[in-house]
């Protein structure tokens, strides 16, 4: 019965309660949507970073990770290593890479680049660069077309080259001799990270290993894509146990900034909502204090007829929780609807495209939040209601029934 | 048999720097089934005495035995529970819960006592019928007249099956018709159900109906007489 009284009590002063409910609702709408934009942007960056740049796991010779010297190819029994990778059921695909720094030059300009010598078919199963070549920008590698290179749009622009242009790559081979080759651009890709596009070029590993004076089959890096990202640590441990002399790193270790974004995003979102709820909590306290002041006589009567302190406290607390929850649920529903809509349509930050791409972010944002966040947010709203009721309820409990009954 | 025994009850308040003696040695006993009015001028100690007997305030000294229990010695928690099960209250300003119907107001106190739903609903209807509000059980207080609200308050006070009912100036806000109706109902309950009523009042109409009149002046009993009916 206390629940019914509490619910009815909050509608005694409809205007006042509605003002608080709307303040909570719009506060949470803003909070939920901002969180969804942040989370969606962060998740998108992590997703794209993993699928284009780091993959889930990478294998290197430990020394290579320290100074990227072209001599540090993965040695030992490579055949056993790749045979084991084929047997691990959580691995979707793996791609061996020759990876080194080079100077890329065109007739117009030159710049330093990271050359990725890849097996085109294996690479397309690990990263999605092949899918980021537009129809008019060529294609991923084709057999029998000579020495091909796939470059990023930003690099093409910098070198002032276009599809089918030739660029010269100059680099050191494994003996330290300066060498190089001319490669024809067969495709120009574009990710949402212009820095990556300007830096990374892809060539066929079979074309580049002779120039490097390396063995056929030599590689500096094996990138691994998993069927389920949640299995990253488990697969990493398995490979580490089997091949203790190689370095196997997960995507968080390869790109700590990406890992930090993933790990701290949730914490940040809860902190952000916590601050919003704290502000709303003061509004609830104020409303409850006014309600108690207006109902001094009634509260005195309740104490006089035998309603104990726990029940009076519960009554005030329930009113506060109902008030918070009503506004909270309306706000969360509005936030969910807005998130779902914008997740479907995307938010195109057209004028900010260049800036976003320079820091590696997609200028089209897709807000998103998971169900756990909404469950936790609802619990946080209830907790706010409970905490906001403590001070008003204590004031109510301090009332002296005999005096309160006579209050005008 | 006495249900309330008050011995040498004293209470003083501090008004600014001056101590005001509200009760200055009250000795009274009330028997089961009494219909008693406590009268006296403003400041004579009527409400203070009722608050002490009702366990809403603590005396400075003296004792108030209700049955075997000295309410002056109960701690706050026990006192609330004692009030819930032993004392019915009727207040000058009705003090009903405005968001509940008449029926729910009466039912509420039994809910606090932990009475089962079916039982309390049956009793709430019976009590509202007994005070002549059988047709208005689903009305909220704001839809009832002052007299009707006070009758709901009487039904609520009776709902907990108290040993006695304390009524602090119950007719102060009522017109003469409502006052007569209310007094008739309370007198009937007293006569038929042997419910004990103790009023504090200024109202001559209440005094005229009372079977015992206690006059207080300056915190002491100056007159205590039983009226032959």
Interface residues (C-beta under 8 A of the other chain):
Chain A: X1 X5 X8 X9 X12 X297 X298 X301 X302 X303 X304 X305 X306 X307 X308 X309 X311 X400 X401 X402 X405
Chain B: X51 X54 X56 X57 X76 X77 X80 X81 X83 X84 X85 X89 X91 X93 X95 X97 X98 X99 X100 X104 X107 X108 X109 X111 X112 X113 X156 X160
